[in-house]
């Protein structure tokens, strides 16, 4: 099982992931895609990466706004898996020209 991160480690990791915020045992980020279809393509790219990592985010799509929520449910909180996938999501969002949602 993956080890839970303590509060200090979570805070430190969030400093290198702009746009991600902590909400209890989860981290989340919303991005705005240039179009609805671009948002769907971003979700598909994240889904492929999530399958490869065997770690799956909760994803909410509202027209062009896509919200990603990460937590390692099997560990009961936040682990390195969440932050590793968050970094991949950031890279994919940039590739799909999605910007931080307001």
N, C-alpha and C positions, 0 to 999 in steps of 0.2 A: 504494500500500500504506500502511496505517496504521502510524505510528511507534511503536516500543516505548517504554514508560515506564521510566525508571531507578528504582533502589531508593528514592531519596528521594521521588520523585513518587508511587510506589506507597504508601509509608508514609503520606504526607500524605493521599492520597485515602482510605485506609482509616480515617483518623481521623474522617471525616465519614460513614462507612458502618458504624455499629455492627452487630455481629453477623457481619460479613464477615471472614474470615481468609485469609491468604495461605498457600498450599501450593505452593512452587516457582513455576512459571509459571502458576498458577491462583489464583483467589479463590473462596471457597465460603461458603455460608450454608445452615443448616438451619432450617426453621420447622415449627411444629406447628399444623396446621389444627384447627378445632373438630370436624371430622368427616372421614371418608374422602371423602365427596362434595365437601365444601368444599375439600379438598386438590386434588381433580381439577378443580374449577372454577378454582382458582388456577392450576394448570398450564395450563389452556386459555387463561386470560387472558394468562399469560406467553408462551405460544406465539404468540398473536396479536401481542403487542408485539415479540417476537423476529423474526417475519416482517416486520413493518413496518420494523424496524431492520436487517434482513438480517444479523442476528448471533444465533446460536443457542446457548443454554446446554446443558450436559449436565444432565439432570434425573433424580433417583432418587426414587421414591415407595415408602415403607414405611408402610403403613396411613395414619396421619395425619401422618407426618413426611415433608416434602418437602425434598430437598437440591438446591440449584442450584450448578453449577460453571461458571465463566466463564474463558475464555482465548481469545485471538485466534490460532487455530492457523496461519492463513496468514502471520502475522507472527512466529510462534515465541515468543509470550509475552503479556504484559499490555499493553493499549493503552487509550486513552480509551474505546473502544467497550465494553470490559468494565465499566468503572466507570459509564458512562452507563446500560447495561442493568441493572446492579446497583441503581442508584437507582430505576429503573422497577419492578424486582422488589420492592424495599422498599415502594414506594407501593401496588403491587397486593396484597402480603401484608397490609398494614394494612387495605386495603379489604375483604379477605376474612377479616379478624379472625384471621389467623395470627400466632402469637407465636414468639419465639426458642425453638428446641428446646434442651433441656438435655442 
